[in-house]
Amino acid sequence: MMTDLLFARHGMRLVLPERVQRAIWDAGADVFPLETAGALFGVYTSSREVGGGGVLDTAIATEAQVACRRPGPYTCETDAALMQRLCDERWPRTYYLGTWHTHPGALPTPSKTDLDTLLTHAADPKQNCPEQLLVILGGALLDEPWSVHVTKGGVVYELKRVDDPAACETIALFGAGGVTLGVEPAQAFLMAKVVAR
């Protein structure tokens, strides 16, 4: 049984709701044993200063769409035109958070090509997404089939799964009319479920 997941590290968090995980899982199953890929969309909470002067951002994934022109055994050719259309259709309701893809029968470890592509896309001013996320679903029977990476300042960082949302610091969420509400992480995690459904 899947449950909503929280990944965090390096001042960034991603909430990956069960229904978004299921969409990626189903897309991978549809083309197994080939690799497929797509776009990850969602919303951001507000940023704020946290201890040590860092900024804490939380992305809540709300949707994963397939944008693969040609699935392959070790790579997937992304359909750039489809990816752009998906982004245009969702803006400004939701943001492009980054990409996802599958590693059927393998670990969810990003390849050098995965990391280079992530950095290239994050540096592209036309994409306007310097802190892009990369979510990979591995196909091997693992305790943790997911990996999440984020770019910050031209560096790729791995986010780690957090089993206890209360262990993270308080974050701020936008309330009605753009009013910022202070919310404890466990509440934010529960609220993220509502936003994502």
Summary of the structure (lengths in Angstrom):
residues: 197
radius of gyration: 16.1
end to end distance: 17.6
largest distance: 47.4
contacts: 596
relative contact order: 0.21
helix: 29%
strand: 40%
